[in-house]
Amino acid sequence: MSQTATITPTAAIAERWEATTPFTGDFARDCAELAREALSHVGFTGFEETPFEDVLACREGDLPVTIAVLPVPAEGFEMTLDDLQSLIDEDVVAHGAALCVGRALASEEPLPEHLRFDVVSVCVNLDAGRVRVHHVRGAWQS
């Protein structure tokens, strides 16, 4: 049996839609799939598989973007965008830069002029039937 929830993006995104991502019970994977769905509704395309279940690889226009997905437990539903930004320290940025560069080098395409690393938090509140998504663009970029 699958459940659906309403995606409620925050900050710069002011849209709502009905999520179609089924819940499998694998919390981290479900959060990554909800992030993928939310991002696809605001123009991200070309999603690629990555070896990490908490990392998405996609494009925003021509720009390759690598995105870390932070699953937030339901108790953190009131988490704000500022809260997410406060979690992005030098270690997260260095890890994101390494993921971006590694992805670019592993690609069979010419190295892009610019790379970007974003961070997305996803909090599922099944009791309320809602999902909250926060997106920090450009936690690192070249």
HELIX and SHEET records of a PDB file:
HELIX    1   1 PHE A   27  SER A   40  1                                  14    
HELIX    2   2 ALA A   74  GLY A   76  5                                   3    
HELIX    3   3 LEU A   81  LEU A   87  1                                   7    
HELIX    4   4 GLU A   90  ALA A  106  1                                  17    
SHEET    1   A 7 TRP A  17  GLU A  18  0                                        
SHEET    2   A 7 THR A   6  PRO A   9 -1                                        
SHEET    3   A 7 ARG A 130  GLN A 141  1                                        
SHEET    4   A 7 ARG A 116  ASN A 125 -1                                        
SHEET    5   A 7 LEU A  63  VAL A  72  1                                        
SHEET    6   A 7 VAL A  55  GLU A  60 -1                                        
SHEET    7   A 7 PHE A  44  GLU A  48 -1                                        
END                                                                             
